Amino acid sequence: MTYYTKHDYIMIRRHWIMMFFRYIKFAFFVFVSLTFYVLAIKFSWTLGSEVIKYIILPLSFILLNYAFIKLILYYIAYYNNLLIFHDDNIIVIKSTLLDTDNVEIIDLHKVTKIDAFATWIAANVLGYGTLVIEQQREKVREFFYVPKPYKAISHLKEARGNL
């Protein structure tokens, strides 16, 4: 579950489907890297040792390192992309490896409309959607891949009712 409820705040992490897409990308790069390696070993007599040693094996090594580095950066971005509902504030944290101080606080007094929607059948079956928060002065914030967005709306409406 990606909703973490404490006595005075609720923390929401994005849906696991985001990391699933990243795993597919990681697996693709690893597959391409291993394919280069296997082809280099299998056709070493045709390609020549210089082509294998200076082109194919370094390319395979670079692709494999790129895949692992991107996976680590995706983990950092996934676990540091949070929504926190605290009393009368919505705290949005989006930090990465380089951008560590990206914190935004939305006051519930300035929120005029809260909406959620899930498009297509996969989003409805897997239980994720988009949470839309409209603030004063026509500022609209959309939070994608929120698990069970209607549950988040009920928490926000309850918090607004307590004001």
VMD Tcl script that builds the backbone (N, CA, C; Angstrom):
set m [mol new atoms 489]
animate dup $m
set s [atomselect $m all]
$s set {name element resname resid chain x y z} {
  {N N MET 1 A 0.845 -1.176 0.000}
  {CA C MET 1 A 0.000 0.000 0.000}
  {C C MET 1 A 0.888 1.236 0.000}
  {N N THR 2 A 0.507 2.242 -0.700}
  {CA C THR 2 A 1.339 3.423 -0.808}
  {C C THR 2 A 0.793 4.594 0.003}
  {N N TYR 3 A -0.246 4.365 0.794}
  {CA C TYR 3 A -0.733 5.374 1.726}
  {C C TYR 3 A -0.182 5.027 3.101}
  {N N TYR 4 A 0.561 5.951 3.687}
  {CA C TYR 4 A 1.104 5.755 5.014}
  {C C TYR 4 A 0.408 6.740 5.939}
  {N N THR 5 A -0.388 6.215 6.847}
  {CA C THR 5 A -1.204 7.050 7.704}
  {C C THR 5 A -0.597 7.109 9.101}
  {N N LYS 6 A -0.335 8.304 9.557}
  {CA C LYS 6 A 0.098 8.533 10.929}
  {C C LYS 6 A -1.014 9.321 11.623}
  {N N HIS 7 A -0.819 9.688 12.874}
  {CA C HIS 7 A -1.893 10.351 13.603}
  {C C HIS 7 A -2.154 11.773 13.135}
  {N N ASP 8 A -1.179 12.460 12.520}
  {CA C ASP 8 A -1.425 13.839 12.099}
  {C C ASP 8 A -1.115 14.105 10.631}
  {N N TYR 9 A -0.682 13.106 9.888}
  {CA C TYR 9 A -0.440 13.317 8.466}
  {C C TYR 9 A -0.630 12.015 7.693}
  {N N ILE 10 A -0.815 12.178 6.380}
  {CA C ILE 10 A -0.935 11.051 5.462}
  {C C ILE 10 A 0.080 11.258 4.357}
  {N N MET 11 A 0.907 10.261 4.117}
  {CA C MET 11 A 1.928 10.353 3.088}
  {C C MET 11 A 1.563 9.412 1.943}
  {N N ILE 12 A 1.638 9.936 0.716}
  {CA C ILE 12 A 1.275 9.163 -0.464}
  {C C ILE 12 A 2.494 9.066 -1.378}
  {N N ARG 13 A 2.840 7.853 -1.738}
  {CA C ARG 13 A 3.892 7.617 -2.716}
  {C C ARG 13 A 3.218 7.239 -4.028}
  {N N ARG 14 A 3.851 7.534 -5.128}
  {CA C ARG 14 A 3.281 7.242 -6.441}
  {C C ARG 14 A 3.051 5.741 -6.619}
  {N N HIS 15 A 2.255 5.391 -7.590}
  {CA C HIS 15 A 1.865 4.006 -7.839}
  {C C HIS 15 A 3.061 3.182 -8.317}
  {N N TRP 16 A 3.038 1.897 -8.044}
  {CA C TRP 16 A 4.149 1.013 -8.393}
  {C C TRP 16 A 4.286 0.828 -9.897}
  {N N ILE 17 A 3.279 1.167 -10.670}
  {CA C ILE 17 A 3.344 0.980 -12.120}
  {C C ILE 17 A 4.449 1.847 -12.725}
  {N N MET 18 A 4.773 2.958 -12.094}
  {CA C MET 18 A 5.871 3.796 -12.581}
  {C C MET 18 A 7.188 3.031 -12.551}
  {N N MET 19 A 7.453 2.339 -11.469}
  {CA C MET 19 A 8.694 1.561 -11.377}
  {C C MET 19 A 8.657 0.353 -12.295}
  {N N PHE 20 A 7.475 -0.194 -12.547}
  {CA C PHE 20 A 7.359 -1.319 -13.472}
  {C C PHE 20 A 7.796 -0.912 -14.876}
  {N N PHE 21 A 7.372 0.280 -15.317}
  {CA C PHE 21 A 7.807 0.771 -16.622}
  {C C PHE 21 A 9.321 0.969 -16.657}
  {N N ARG 22 A 9.886 1.430 -15.567}
  {CA C ARG 22 A 11.326 1.631 -15.499}
  {C C ARG 22 A 12.074 0.307 -15.499}
  {N N TYR 23 A 11.493 -0.731 -14.863}
  {CA C TYR 23 A 12.107 -2.055 -14.900}
  {C C TYR 23 A 12.131 -2.610 -16.323}
  {N N ILE 24 A 11.078 -2.352 -17.074}
  {CA C ILE 24 A 11.042 -2.802 -18.468}
  {C C ILE 24 A 12.144 -2.117 -19.271}
  {N N LYS 25 A 12.320 -0.816 -19.045}
  {CA C LYS 25 A 13.386 -0.098 -19.730}
  {C C LYS 25 A 14.760 -0.639 -19.331}
  {N N PHE 26 A 14.945 -0.910 -18.056}
  {CA C PHE 26 A 16.190 -1.489 -17.561}
  {C C PHE 26 A 16.451 -2.849 -18.200}
  {N N ALA 27 A 15.424 -3.696 -18.245}
  {CA C ALA 27 A 15.574 -5.027 -18.839}
  {C C ALA 27 A 15.910 -4.932 -20.325}
  {N N PHE 28 A 15.353 -3.959 -21.016}
  {CA C PHE 28 A 15.665 -3.785 -22.432}
  {C C PHE 28 A 17.145 -3.457 -22.633}
  {N N PHE 29 A 17.672 -2.514 -21.847}
  {CA C PHE 29 A 19.082 -2.146 -21.987}
  {C C PHE 29 A 20.013 -3.302 -21.606}
  {N N VAL 30 A 19.655 -4.063 -20.583}
  {CA C VAL 30 A 20.464 -5.218 -20.207}
  {C C VAL 30 A 20.419 -6.267 -21.316}
  {N N PHE 31 A 19.248 -6.469 -21.905}
  {CA C PHE 31 A 19.124 -7.423 -23.004}
  {C C PHE 31 A 19.969 -7.008 -24.205}
  {N N VAL 32 A 19.939 -5.729 -24.556}
  {CA C VAL 32 A 20.750 -5.251 -25.681}
  {C C VAL 32 A 22.235 -5.417 -25.381}
  {N N SER 33 A 22.631 -5.105 -24.164}
  {CA C SER 33 A 24.031 -5.241 -23.770}
  {C C SER 33 A 24.484 -6.702 -23.831}
  {N N LEU 34 A 23.667 -7.596 -23.307}
  {CA C LEU 34 A 24.025 -9.014 -23.347}
  {C C LEU 34 A 23.999 -9.565 -24.766}
  {N N THR 35 A 23.112 -9.040 -25.594}
  {CA C THR 35 A 23.089 -9.459 -26.995}
  {C C THR 35 A 24.375 -9.064 -27.704}
  {N N PHE 36 A 24.845 -7.851 -27.476}
  {CA C PHE 36 A 26.131 -7.434 -28.047}
  {C C PHE 36 A 27.260 -8.344 -27.577}
  {N N TYR 37 A 27.246 -8.684 -26.306}
  {CA C TYR 37 A 28.302 -9.524 -25.749}
  {C C TYR 37 A 28.269 -10.922 -26.364}
  {N N VAL 38 A 27.078 -11.509 -26.442}
  {CA C VAL 38 A 26.949 -12.858 -26.995}
  {C C VAL 38 A 27.331 -12.873 -28.472}
  {N N LEU 39 A 26.906 -11.855 -29.220}
  {CA C LEU 39 A 27.275 -11.787 -30.631}
  {C C LEU 39 A 28.780 -11.602 -30.809}
  {N N ALA 40 A 29.393 -10.854 -29.915}
  {CA C ALA 40 A 30.847 -10.670 -29.992}
  {C C ALA 40 A 31.580 -11.977 -29.732}
  {N N ILE 41 A 31.093 -12.754 -28.784}
  {CA C ILE 41 A 31.736 -14.033 -28.475}
  {C C ILE 41 A 31.472 -15.051 -29.590}
  {N N LYS 42 A 30.242 -15.072 -30.079}
  {CA C LYS 42 A 29.871 -16.069 -31.074}
  {C C LYS 42 A 30.541 -15.826 -32.437}
  {N N PHE 43 A 30.636 -14.563 -32.835}
  {CA C PHE 43 A 31.203 -14.233 -34.135}
  {C C PHE 43 A 32.585 -13.587 -34.013}
  {N N SER 44 A 33.333 -13.993 -33.033}
  {CA C SER 44 A 34.657 -13.396 -32.832}
  {C C SER 44 A 35.608 -13.713 -33.985}
  {N N TRP 45 A 35.468 -14.858 -34.624}
  {CA C TRP 45 A 36.342 -15.219 -35.736}
  {C C TRP 45 A 36.042 -14.396 -36.977}
  {N N THR 46 A 34.820 -13.903 -37.127}
  {CA C THR 46 A 34.484 -13.098 -38.314}
  {C C THR 46 A 34.757 -11.618 -38.096}
  {N N LEU 47 A 34.473 -11.119 -36.923}
  {CA C LEU 47 A 34.589 -9.684 -36.670}
  {C C LEU 47 A 36.033 -9.236 -36.463}
  {N N GLY 48 A 36.826 -10.063 -35.931}
  {CA C GLY 48 A 38.206 -9.677 -35.641}
  {C C GLY 48 A 38.335 -9.209 -34.201}
  {N N SER 49 A 39.503 -9.413 -33.645}
  {CA C SER 49 A 39.694 -9.090 -32.230}
  {C C SER 49 A 39.697 -7.589 -31.959}
  {N N GLU 50 A 40.123 -6.752 -32.918}
  {CA C GLU 50 A 40.145 -5.303 -32.700}
  {C C GLU 50 A 38.740 -4.720 -32.609}
  {N N VAL 51 A 37.855 -5.172 -33.483}
  {CA C VAL 51 A 36.470 -4.678 -33.464}
  {C C VAL 51 A 35.786 -5.088 -32.164}
  {N N ILE 52 A 36.011 -6.311 -31.753}
  {CA C ILE 52 A 35.396 -6.786 -30.506}
  {C C ILE 52 A 35.975 -6.052 -29.309}
  {N N LYS 53 A 37.300 -5.943 -29.270}
  {CA C LYS 53 A 37.974 -5.363 -28.107}
  {C C LYS 53 A 37.742 -3.859 -27.984}
  {N N TYR 54 A 37.673 -3.139 -29.091}
  {CA C TYR 54 A 37.609 -1.678 -29.024}
  {C C TYR 54 A 36.231 -1.090 -29.325}
  {N N ILE 55 A 35.304 -1.872 -29.852}
  {CA C ILE 55 A 33.983 -1.315 -30.179}
  {C C ILE 55 A 32.861 -2.055 -29.452}
  {N N ILE 56 A 32.730 -3.354 -29.667}
  {CA C ILE 56 A 31.555 -4.082 -29.185}
  {C C ILE 56 A 31.569 -4.263 -27.672}
  {N N LEU 57 A 32.650 -4.720 -27.105}
  {CA C LEU 57 A 32.695 -4.922 -25.656}
  {C C LEU 57 A 32.620 -3.606 -24.873}
  {N N PRO 58 A 33.296 -2.511 -25.280}
  {CA C PRO 58 A 33.073 -1.248 -24.566}
  {C C PRO 58 A 31.635 -0.730 -24.706}
  {N N LEU 59 A 31.034 -0.926 -25.884}
  {CA C LEU 59 A 29.640 -0.509 -26.058}
  {C C LEU 59 A 28.713 -1.306 -25.147}
  {N N SER 60 A 28.966 -2.599 -25.045}
  {CA C SER 60 A 28.175 -3.437 -24.142}
  {C C SER 60 A 28.360 -3.004 -22.689}
  {N N PHE 61 A 29.573 -2.700 -22.313}
  {CA C PHE 61 A 29.870 -2.243 -20.951}
  {C C PHE 61 A 29.191 -0.906 -20.658}
  {N N ILE 62 A 29.241 0.012 -21.610}
  {CA C ILE 62 A 28.614 1.323 -21.427}
  {C C ILE 62 A 27.099 1.196 -21.310}
  {N N LEU 63 A 26.484 0.373 -22.131}
  {CA C LEU 63 A 25.030 0.174 -22.045}
  {C C LEU 63 A 24.619 -0.446 -20.711}
  {N N LEU 64 A 25.396 -1.410 -20.229}
  {CA C LEU 64 A 25.082 -2.042 -18.957}
  {C C LEU 64 A 25.220 -1.053 -17.803}
  {N N ASN 65 A 26.269 -0.247 -17.820}
  {CA C ASN 65 A 26.431 0.769 -16.777}
  {C C ASN 65 A 25.328 1.828 -16.851}
  {N N TYR 66 A 24.970 2.231 -18.062}
  {CA C TYR 66 A 23.886 3.201 -18.240}
  {C C TYR 66 A 22.581 2.661 -17.657}
  {N N ALA 67 A 22.289 1.387 -17.900}
  {CA C ALA 67 A 21.057 0.786 -17.390}
  {C C ALA 67 A 21.028 0.800 -15.866}
  {N N PHE 68 A 22.133 0.434 -15.228}
  {CA C PHE 68 A 22.159 0.410 -13.766}
  {C C PHE 68 A 22.121 1.813 -13.165}
  {N N ILE 69 A 22.809 2.752 -13.764}
  {CA C ILE 69 A 22.783 4.123 -13.247}
  {C C ILE 69 A 21.387 4.715 -13.365}
  {N N LYS 70 A 20.726 4.498 -14.507}
  {CA C LYS 70 A 19.363 5.006 -14.673}
  {C C LYS 70 A 18.405 4.349 -13.687}
  {N N LEU 71 A 18.581 3.059 -13.416}
  {CA C LEU 71 A 17.720 2.385 -12.450}
  {C C LEU 71 A 17.901 2.977 -11.057}
  {N N ILE 72 A 19.130 3.261 -10.670}
  {CA C ILE 72 A 19.374 3.878 -9.364}
  {C C ILE 72 A 18.757 5.266 -9.298}
  {N N LEU 73 A 18.895 6.043 -10.364}
  {CA C LEU 73 A 18.282 7.379 -10.389}
  {C C LEU 73 A 16.763 7.301 -10.371}
  {N N TYR 74 A 16.182 6.285 -11.010}
  {CA C TYR 74 A 14.731 6.099 -10.958}
  {C C TYR 74 A 14.278 5.746 -9.549}
  {N N TYR 75 A 15.042 4.906 -8.848}
  {CA C TYR 75 A 14.711 4.598 -7.454}
  {C C TYR 75 A 14.718 5.854 -6.596}
  {N N ILE 76 A 15.727 6.676 -6.762}
  {CA C ILE 76 A 15.815 7.908 -5.974}
  {C C ILE 76 A 14.631 8.818 -6.272}
  {N N ALA 77 A 14.294 8.970 -7.538}
  {CA C ALA 77 A 13.167 9.827 -7.907}
  {C C ALA 77 A 11.840 9.238 -7.438}
  {N N TYR 78 A 11.688 7.925 -7.486}
  {CA C TYR 78 A 10.433 7.288 -7.085}
  {C C TYR 78 A 10.180 7.428 -5.586}
  {N N TYR 79 A 11.191 7.159 -4.788}
  {CA C TYR 79 A 11.005 7.207 -3.337}
  {C C TYR 79 A 11.045 8.624 -2.776}
  {N N ASN 80 A 11.454 9.604 -3.560}
  {CA C ASN 80 A 11.458 10.989 -3.099}
  {C C ASN 80 A 10.415 11.837 -3.807}
  {N N ASN 81 A 9.424 11.233 -4.384}
  {CA C ASN 81 A 8.317 11.929 -5.021}
  {C C ASN 81 A 7.077 11.654 -4.173}
  {N N LEU 82 A 6.788 12.547 -3.236}
  {CA C LEU 82 A 5.770 12.299 -2.227}
  {C C LEU 82 A 4.727 13.405 -2.177}
  {N N LEU 83 A 3.533 13.020 -1.774}
  {CA C LEU 83 A 2.478 13.961 -1.390}
  {C C LEU 83 A 2.197 13.726 0.088}
  {N N ILE 84 A 2.161 14.791 0.859}
  {CA C ILE 84 A 1.889 14.670 2.288}
  {C C ILE 84 A 0.720 15.582 2.624}
  {N N PHE 85 A -0.332 14.997 3.206}
  {CA C PHE 85 A -1.471 15.778 3.680}
  {C C PHE 85 A -1.287 15.958 5.174}
  {N N HIS 86 A -0.996 17.191 5.572}
  {CA C HIS 86 A -0.736 17.491 6.975}
  {C C HIS 86 A -1.652 18.622 7.413}
  {N N ASP 87 A -2.531 18.343 8.345}
  {CA C ASP 87 A -3.493 19.314 8.889}
  {C C ASP 87 A -4.161 20.117 7.778}
  {N N ASP 88 A -3.748 21.360 7.569}
  {CA C ASP 88 A -4.381 22.200 6.549}
  {C C ASP 88 A -3.420 22.508 5.397}
  {N N ASN 89 A -2.419 21.656 5.185}
  {CA C ASN 89 A -1.453 21.849 4.107}
  {C C ASN 89 A -1.311 20.583 3.277}
  {N N ILE 90 A -0.977 20.802 2.024}
  {CA C ILE 90 A -0.555 19.715 1.149}
  {C C ILE 90 A 0.909 19.990 0.836}
  {N N ILE 91 A 1.768 19.079 1.204}
  {CA C ILE 91 A 3.199 19.247 0.984}
  {C C ILE 91 A 3.595 18.345 -0.179}
  {N N VAL 92 A 4.179 18.945 -1.197}
  {CA C VAL 92 A 4.608 18.213 -2.392}
  {C C VAL 92 A 6.130 18.180 -2.383}
  {N N ILE 93 A 6.690 16.981 -2.345}
  {CA C ILE 93 A 8.141 16.809 -2.354}
  {C C ILE 93 A 8.514 16.093 -3.640}
  {N N LYS 94 A 9.352 16.741 -4.419}
  {CA C LYS 94 A 9.888 16.136 -5.642}
  {C C LYS 94 A 11.386 16.366 -5.639}
  {N N SER 95 A 12.126 15.418 -5.121}
  {CA C SER 95 A 13.575 15.569 -5.127}
  {C C SER 95 A 14.213 14.447 -5.916}
  {N N THR 96 A 15.328 14.801 -6.508}
  {CA C THR 96 A 16.132 13.837 -7.237}
  {C C THR 96 A 17.537 13.892 -6.666}
  {N N LEU 97 A 18.477 13.316 -7.367}
  {CA C LEU 97 A 19.848 13.321 -6.885}
  {C C LEU 97 A 20.438 14.720 -6.904}
  {N N LEU 98 A 20.123 15.503 -7.929}
  {CA C LEU 98 A 20.671 16.854 -8.048}
  {C C LEU 98 A 19.760 17.915 -7.450}
  {N N ASP 99 A 18.466 17.780 -7.623}
  {CA C ASP 99 A 17.499 18.763 -7.133}
  {C C ASP 99 A 16.932 18.266 -5.806}
  {N N THR 100 A 17.591 18.626 -4.702}
  {CA C THR 100 A 17.215 18.062 -3.409}
  {C C THR 100 A 16.245 18.926 -2.617}
  {N N ASP 101 A 16.102 20.183 -2.950}
  {CA C ASP 101 A 15.260 21.077 -2.153}
  {C C ASP 101 A 14.002 21.501 -2.885}
  {N N ASN 102 A 13.356 20.601 -3.566}
  {CA C ASN 102 A 12.150 20.928 -4.303}
  {C C ASN 102 A 10.940 20.549 -3.450}
  {N N VAL 103 A 10.526 21.450 -2.576}
  {CA C VAL 103 A 9.399 21.235 -1.684}
  {C C VAL 103 A 8.413 22.378 -1.897}
  {N N GLU 104 A 7.152 22.015 -2.077}
  {CA C GLU 104 A 6.103 23.015 -2.266}
  {C C GLU 104 A 5.007 22.759 -1.242}
  {N N ILE 105 A 4.513 23.827 -0.667}
  {CA C ILE 105 A 3.440 23.725 0.316}
  {C C ILE 105 A 2.208 24.420 -0.247}
  {N N ILE 106 A 1.124 23.675 -0.357}
  {CA C ILE 106 A -0.148 24.215 -0.844}
  {C C ILE 106 A -1.076 24.329 0.351}
  {N N ASP 107 A -1.566 25.499 0.603}
  {CA C ASP 107 A -2.475 25.734 1.709}
  {C C ASP 107 A -3.884 25.321 1.305}
  {N N LEU 108 A -4.566 24.570 2.157}
  {CA C LEU 108 A -5.912 24.110 1.815}
  {C C LEU 108 A -6.917 25.249 1.735}
  {N N HIS 109 A -6.596 26.401 2.331}
  {CA C HIS 109 A -7.483 27.555 2.231}
  {C C HIS 109 A -7.515 28.099 0.809}
  {N N LYS 110 A -6.437 27.892 0.055}
  {CA C LYS 110 A -6.348 28.417 -1.304}
  {C C LYS 110 A -6.864 27.433 -2.360}
  {N N VAL 111 A -7.209 26.239 -1.950}
  {CA C VAL 111 A -7.703 25.233 -2.884}
  {C C VAL 111 A -9.187 25.489 -3.146}
  {N N THR 112 A -9.541 25.608 -4.426}
  {CA C THR 112 A -10.937 25.851 -4.779}
  {C C THR 112 A -11.644 24.601 -5.284}
  {N N LYS 113 A -10.900 23.702 -5.914}
  {CA C LYS 113 A -11.524 22.513 -6.481}
  {C C LYS 113 A -10.550 21.344 -6.407}
  {N N ILE 114 A -11.073 20.180 -6.076}
  {CA C ILE 114 A -10.295 18.950 -6.018}
  {C C ILE 114 A -11.008 17.932 -6.905}
  {N N ASP 115 A -10.256 17.319 -7.804}
  {CA C ASP 115 A -10.850 16.353 -8.711}
  {C C ASP 115 A -9.865 15.220 -8.959}
  {N N ALA 116 A -10.392 14.082 -9.374}
  {CA C ALA 116 A -9.553 12.938 -9.709}
  {C C ALA 116 A -10.177 12.204 -10.878}
  {N N PHE 117 A -9.339 11.628 -11.692}
  {CA C PHE 117 A -9.843 10.809 -12.784}
  {C C PHE 117 A -8.826 9.742 -13.145}
  {N N ALA 118 A -9.361 8.656 -13.644}
  {CA C ALA 118 A -8.536 7.544 -14.115}
  {C C ALA 118 A -8.978 7.247 -15.540}
  {N N THR 119 A -8.059 7.353 -16.477}
  {CA C THR 119 A -8.414 7.143 -17.865}
  {C C THR 119 A -8.050 5.738 -18.309}
  {N N TRP 120 A -8.878 5.189 -19.096}
  {CA C TRP 120 A -8.758 3.887 -19.716}
  {C C TRP 120 A -8.916 2.771 -18.703}
  {N N ILE 121 A -8.914 1.556 -19.177}
  {CA C ILE 121 A -9.235 0.405 -18.338}
  {C C ILE 121 A -8.075 -0.005 -17.434}
  {N N ALA 122 A -6.833 0.149 -17.878}
  {CA C ALA 122 A -5.679 -0.272 -17.068}
  {C C ALA 122 A -5.590 0.558 -15.788}
  {N N ALA 123 A -5.832 1.837 -15.888}
  {CA C ALA 123 A -5.774 2.693 -14.695}
  {C C ALA 123 A -6.876 2.323 -13.706}
  {N N ASN 124 A -8.035 1.953 -14.198}
  {CA C ASN 124 A -9.125 1.569 -13.304}
  {C C ASN 124 A -8.890 0.201 -12.668}
  {N N VAL 125 A -8.339 -0.728 -13.420}
  {CA C VAL 125 A -8.088 -2.062 -12.873}
  {C C VAL 125 A -6.945 -2.029 -11.860}
  {N N LEU 126 A -5.867 -1.315 -12.183}
  {CA C LEU 126 A -4.709 -1.258 -11.291}
  {C C LEU 126 A -4.871 -0.241 -10.169}
  {N N GLY 127 A -5.831 0.640 -10.272}
  {CA C GLY 127 A -6.151 1.550 -9.179}
  {C C GLY 127 A -5.260 2.765 -9.072}
  {N N TYR 128 A -4.941 3.399 -10.182}
  {CA C TYR 128 A -4.194 4.649 -10.130}
  {C C TYR 128 A -4.877 5.667 -11.022}
  {N N GLY 129 A -4.568 6.922 -10.780}
  {CA C GLY 129 A -5.177 7.980 -11.572}
  {C C GLY 129 A -4.453 9.295 -11.370}
  {N N THR 130 A -5.114 10.348 -11.791}
  {CA C THR 130 A -4.554 11.689 -11.696}
  {C C THR 130 A -5.361 12.486 -10.687}
  {N N LEU 131 A -4.671 13.115 -9.769}
  {CA C LEU 131 A -5.285 13.990 -8.779}
  {C C LEU 131 A -5.081 15.421 -9.239}
  {N N VAL 132 A -6.176 16.170 -9.386}
  {CA C VAL 132 A -6.119 17.543 -9.877}
  {C C VAL 132 A -6.554 18.463 -8.749}
  {N N ILE 133 A -5.682 19.411 -8.426}
  {CA C ILE 133 A -5.976 20.396 -7.387}
  {C C ILE 133 A -5.931 21.774 -8.026}
  {N N GLU 134 A -7.067 22.457 -7.985}
  {CA C GLU 134 A -7.142 23.793 -8.563}
  {C C GLU 134 A -7.092 24.815 -7.431}
  {N N GLN 135 A -6.181 25.765 -7.583}
  {CA C GLN 135 A -6.007 26.793 -6.574}
  {C C GLN 135 A -6.581 28.107 -7.072}
  {N N GLN 136 A -6.554 29.084 -6.214}
  {CA C GLN 136 A -6.979 30.410 -6.619}
  {C C GLN 136 A -6.047 30.943 -7.691}
  {N N ARG 137 A -6.518 31.901 -8.452}
  {CA C ARG 137 A -5.780 32.525 -9.548}
  {C C ARG 137 A -5.478 31.540 -10.678}
  {N N GLU 138 A -6.394 30.624 -10.915}
  {CA C GLU 138 A -6.309 29.716 -12.064}
  {C C GLU 138 A -5.059 28.832 -12.082}
  {N N LYS 139 A -4.481 28.559 -10.952}
  {CA C LYS 139 A -3.328 27.671 -10.895}
  {C C LYS 139 A -3.825 26.245 -10.660}
  {N N VAL 140 A -3.490 25.367 -11.602}
  {CA C VAL 140 A -3.946 23.984 -11.546}
  {C C VAL 140 A -2.729 23.072 -11.397}
  {N N ARG 141 A -2.771 22.192 -10.406}
  {CA C ARG 141 A -1.697 21.227 -10.190}
  {C C ARG 141 A -2.245 19.833 -10.464}
  {N N GLU 142 A -1.531 19.080 -11.264}
  {CA C GLU 142 A -1.909 17.703 -11.552}
  {C C GLU 142 A -0.831 16.773 -11.006}
  {N N PHE 143 A -1.273 15.775 -10.289}
  {CA C PHE 143 A -0.365 14.770 -9.739}
  {C C PHE 143 A -0.724 13.440 -10.386}
  {N N PHE 144 A 0.199 12.925 -11.185}
  {CA C PHE 144 A -0.038 11.724 -11.963}
  {C C PHE 144 A 0.338 10.479 -11.169}
  {N N TYR 145 A -0.265 9.371 -11.525}
  {CA C TYR 145 A -0.004 8.062 -10.938}
  {C C TYR 145 A -0.189 8.046 -9.421}
  {N N VAL 146 A -1.262 8.658 -8.971}
  {CA C VAL 146 A -1.614 8.622 -7.549}
  {C C VAL 146 A -2.448 7.362 -7.324}
  {N N PRO 147 A -2.047 6.501 -6.385}
  {CA C PRO 147 A -2.845 5.298 -6.142}
  {C C PRO 147 A -4.156 5.646 -5.453}
  {N N LYS 148 A -5.231 5.082 -5.951}
  {CA C LYS 148 A -6.573 5.308 -5.424}
  {C C LYS 148 A -6.833 6.804 -5.208}
  {N N PRO 149 A -6.921 7.582 -6.280}
  {CA C PRO 149 A -7.047 9.034 -6.125}
  {C C PRO 149 A -8.331 9.459 -5.420}
  {N N TYR 150 A -9.368 8.633 -5.472}
  {CA C TYR 150 A -10.617 8.999 -4.799}
  {C C TYR 150 A -10.475 8.890 -3.288}
  {N N LYS 151 A -9.588 8.025 -2.837}
  {CA C LYS 151 A -9.277 7.948 -1.407}
  {C C LYS 151 A -8.539 9.218 -0.972}
  {N N ALA 152 A -7.648 9.716 -1.823}
  {CA C ALA 152 A -6.945 10.971 -1.518}
  {C C ALA 152 A -7.926 12.132 -1.455}
  {N N ILE 153 A -8.909 12.140 -2.355}
  {CA C ILE 153 A -9.925 13.206 -2.325}
  {C C ILE 153 A -10.724 13.146 -1.027}
  {N N SER 154 A -11.071 11.947 -0.586}
  {CA C SER 154 A -11.832 11.848 0.664}
  {C C SER 154 A -11.002 12.338 1.852}
  {N N HIS 155 A -9.708 12.070 1.860}
  {CA C HIS 155 A -8.838 12.599 2.930}
  {C C HIS 155 A -8.767 14.115 2.871}
  {N N LEU 156 A -8.662 14.675 1.672}
  {CA C LEU 156 A -8.592 16.133 1.540}
  {C C LEU 156 A -9.909 16.790 1.936}
  {N N LYS 157 A -11.023 16.177 1.558}
  {CA C LYS 157 A -12.345 16.736 1.945}
  {C C LYS 157 A -12.540 16.659 3.453}
  {N N GLU 158 A -12.055 15.594 4.049}
  {CA C GLU 158 A -12.142 15.481 5.510}
  {C C GLU 158 A -11.287 16.549 6.183}
  {N N ALA 159 A -10.095 16.813 5.640}
  {CA C ALA 159 A -9.227 17.836 6.193}
  {C C ALA 159 A -9.838 19.228 6.018}
  {N N ARG 160 A -10.484 19.461 4.871}
  {CA C ARG 160 A -11.152 20.753 4.645}
  {C C ARG 160 A -12.340 20.914 5.570}
  {N N GLY 161 A -13.011 19.804 5.871}
  {CA C GLY 161 A -14.148 19.854 6.798}
  {C C GLY 161 A -13.717 20.162 8.214}
  {N N ASN 162 A -12.515 19.763 8.587}
  {CA C ASN 162 A -12.005 20.035 9.936}
  {C C ASN 162 A -11.549 21.472 10.105}
  {N N LEU 163 A -11.414 22.224 8.996}
  {CA C LEU 163 A -10.985 23.618 9.118}
  {C C LEU 163 A -12.076 24.396 9.676}
}
mol reanalyze $m
mol bondsrecalc $m
mol representation Tube
mol addrep $m
